[in-house]
């Protein structure tokens, strides 16, 4: 029965929504977001762009690195990456350089870690973070454009099917009426022929 299927869909949706509010649920969902084909890479790039842009801006403004890292963890938009940032913050407090814990987290690509290392050594960490942010913002824009280009033909095909279905639905009753009239006219002609 259709209503049973509807109930199952609603219950599943509510269960997943509740699961997403729990700590374990959010962690699972954030990990899945990073693993989804195509969209996972996009989500990761967006998080890296936010990390670099926010941290660079805070450092330029004179915010201490530990406070800046804590703020950044809340802006990256992914719990797994935020956790890596907070772990890096803890290691920095103990005297480590910023690039070492980021590298060990495996959430930050080697290029990012290398550029941060260069920035830290040269005393230009804020400008290096700005360059990383610009790179990933361009990557996100390019990925979105390619996704849009790939999705457009699919949307056109789906739209074509929808329009075709609507046209058929509109003309089916008319076709049936014409068929009924044609068969009725044929019956009348045969009846007149038999009377003669």
C-alpha positions as CSV (number, residue, x, y, z in Angstrom):
1,X,0.0,0.0,0.0
2,X,1.3,3.5,-0.9
3,X,0.7,5.0,2.5
4,X,3.0,2.4,4.1
5,X,5.8,3.5,1.8
6,X,5.1,7.1,2.6
7,X,5.3,6.3,6.4
8,X,8.6,4.5,5.9
9,X,10.1,7.4,4.0
10,X,9.0,9.9,6.6
11,X,10.2,7.8,9.5
12,X,13.6,7.2,7.8
13,X,14.0,11.0,7.1
14,X,13.2,11.9,10.7
15,X,15.6,9.2,12.1
16,X,18.4,10.5,9.8
17,X,17.6,14.1,10.8
18,X,17.8,13.1,14.5
19,X,21.0,11.1,13.9
20,X,22.5,14.2,12.3
21,X,22.0,16.2,15.5
22,X,24.0,13.7,17.6
23,X,27.8,14.0,17.9
24,X,28.4,10.6,16.3
25,X,25.9,11.4,13.6
26,X,27.5,14.7,12.7
27,X,30.9,13.1,12.6
28,X,29.6,10.3,10.3
29,X,27.8,12.8,8.0
30,X,30.9,15.1,7.8
31,X,33.1,12.1,6.9
32,X,30.6,11.0,4.2
33,X,30.6,14.6,2.8
34,X,34.3,14.3,2.3
35,X,34.1,10.9,0.6
36,X,31.2,11.5,-1.8
37,X,32.5,11.3,-5.4
38,X,33.0,14.7,-7.1
39,X,31.0,16.6,-4.4
40,X,33.4,15.3,-1.6
41,X,36.4,17.0,-3.3
42,X,34.4,20.2,-3.8
43,X,33.4,20.2,-0.1
44,X,37.0,19.7,0.9
45,X,38.2,22.5,-1.3
46,X,35.6,24.9,0.2
47,X,36.7,23.9,3.7
48,X,40.4,24.5,2.8
49,X,39.5,27.9,1.3
50,X,37.6,28.9,4.4
51,X,40.4,27.7,6.7
52,X,43.1,29.7,4.7
53,X,41.1,32.8,4.2
54,X,39.8,33.1,7.8
55,X,43.2,32.2,9.4
56,X,45.1,34.6,7.1
57,X,42.6,37.5,7.9
58,X,42.8,36.9,11.6
59,X,46.6,36.8,11.6
60,X,46.8,40.1,9.6
61,X,44.4,41.6,12.2
62,X,46.8,40.7,14.9
63,X,44.8,37.9,16.5
64,X,47.1,35.4,18.4
65,X,47.6,32.1,16.5
66,X,45.9,29.9,19.2
67,X,42.8,32.1,19.4
68,X,42.8,32.3,15.5
69,X,42.9,28.5,15.2
70,X,40.0,28.1,17.6
71,X,37.9,30.6,15.6
72,X,38.9,29.0,12.3
73,X,37.7,25.5,13.6
74,X,34.2,26.9,13.8
75,X,34.2,28.3,10.3
76,X,35.5,25.5,8.1
77,X,32.0,23.9,7.8
78,X,33.2,20.3,8.5
79,X,33.6,18.6,11.8
80,X,36.4,16.3,10.7
81,X,38.5,19.2,9.4
82,X,37.6,21.3,12.5
83,X,38.8,18.5,14.7
84,X,42.1,18.4,12.8
85,X,42.5,22.2,13.3
86,X,41.8,21.9,17.1
87,X,44.4,19.0,17.3
88,X,46.9,21.2,15.5
89,X,46.1,24.1,17.9
90,X,46.8,21.8,20.9
91,X,50.2,20.8,19.4
92,X,51.0,24.4,18.7
93,X,50.4,25.2,22.3
94,X,52.9,22.5,23.2
95,X,55.5,24.2,21.0
96,X,55.1,22.5,17.6
97,X,55.1,24.4,14.4
98,X,51.7,24.8,12.6
99,X,52.6,22.7,9.6
100,X,53.6,19.5,11.4
101,X,50.2,18.7,13.1
102,X,48.3,19.7,9.9
103,X,50.4,17.2,7.9
104,X,49.8,14.4,10.4
105,X,46.0,15.0,10.3
106,X,46.0,14.0,6.5
107,X,43.2,16.6,6.0
108,X,45.5,19.1,4.4
109,X,47.2,18.4,1.1
110,X,51.0,18.4,0.9
111,X,50.9,21.6,-1.2
112,X,49.0,23.4,1.6
113,X,51.3,22.1,4.3
114,X,54.4,23.1,2.3
115,X,53.2,26.6,1.6
116,X,52.3,27.1,5.3
117,X,55.8,25.8,6.2
118,X,57.4,28.3,3.9
119,X,55.2,31.1,5.2
120,X,56.0,30.2,8.8
121,X,59.8,30.1,8.1
122,X,59.8,33.4,6.2
123,X,57.5,35.2,8.7
124,X,54.9,35.8,6.0
125,X,52.3,33.2,7.0
126,X,49.4,35.5,6.6
127,X,50.2,36.3,2.9
128,X,50.9,32.6,2.2
129,X,47.5,31.7,3.6
130,X,45.9,34.3,1.4
131,X,47.6,32.7,-1.7
132,X,46.3,29.3,-0.6
133,X,42.8,30.7,-0.2
134,X,42.9,32.4,-3.6
135,X,44.1,29.1,-5.2
136,X,41.2,27.0,-3.6
137,X,38.6,29.7,-4.3
138,X,39.6,29.5,-8.0
139,X,39.5,25.7,-7.8
140,X,36.0,25.8,-6.3
141,X,34.8,28.2,-9.0
142,X,36.3,26.0,-11.8
143,X,34.7,22.8,-10.2
144,X,31.3,24.4,-10.0
145,X,31.5,25.6,-13.6
146,X,32.4,22.1,-14.8
147,X,29.6,20.5,-12.7
148,X,27.1,23.0,-14.1
149,X,28.3,22.2,-17.7
150,X,27.9,18.4,-16.9
151,X,24.5,18.7,-15.3
152,X,23.0,21.0,-17.9
153,X,22.5,18.3,-20.6
154,X,21.0,15.9,-18.0
155,X,18.6,18.6,-16.9
156,X,17.6,19.3,-20.5
157,X,16.8,15.6,-21.1
158,X,14.8,15.4,-17.8
159,X,12.9,18.6,-18.8
160,X,12.3,17.1,-22.3
161,X,10.8,14.0,-20.7
162,X,8.6,16.1,-18.4
163,X,7.3,18.2,-21.3
164,X,6.7,15.1,-23.4
165,X,4.8,13.5,-20.6
166,X,2.6,16.6,-20.1
167,X,1.9,16.9,-23.8
168,X,0.9,13.2,-24.0
169,X,-1.2,13.6,-20.9
170,X,-3.0,16.6,-22.5
171,X,-3.6,15.0,-25.9
172,X,-4.5,11.5,-24.7
173,X,-8.2,12.4,-23.9
174,X,-8.5,14.3,-27.2
175,X,-7.2,11.2,-29.1
176,X,-9.6,9.0,-27.2
177,X,-12.5,11.3,-28.1
178,X,-11.5,11.3,-31.8
179,X,-11.2,7.5,-31.7
180,X,-14.7,7.3,-30.2
181,X,-16.1,9.6,-32.7
182,X,-14.5,7.7,-35.6
183,X,-15.7,4.4,-34.3
184,X,-19.2,5.9,-33.7
185,X,-19.3,7.3,-37.2
186,X,-18.2,3.9,-38.6
187,X,-21.0,2.1,-36.7
188,X,-23.5,4.6,-38.0
189,X,-22.4,4.1,-41.6
190,X,-22.5,0.3,-41.2
191,X,-26.0,0.6,-39.7
192,X,-27.2,2.7,-42.6
193,X,-25.8,0.3,-45.1
194,X,-27.6,-2.7,-43.4
195,X,-30.9,-0.8,-43.5
196,X,-30.6,-0.3,-47.2
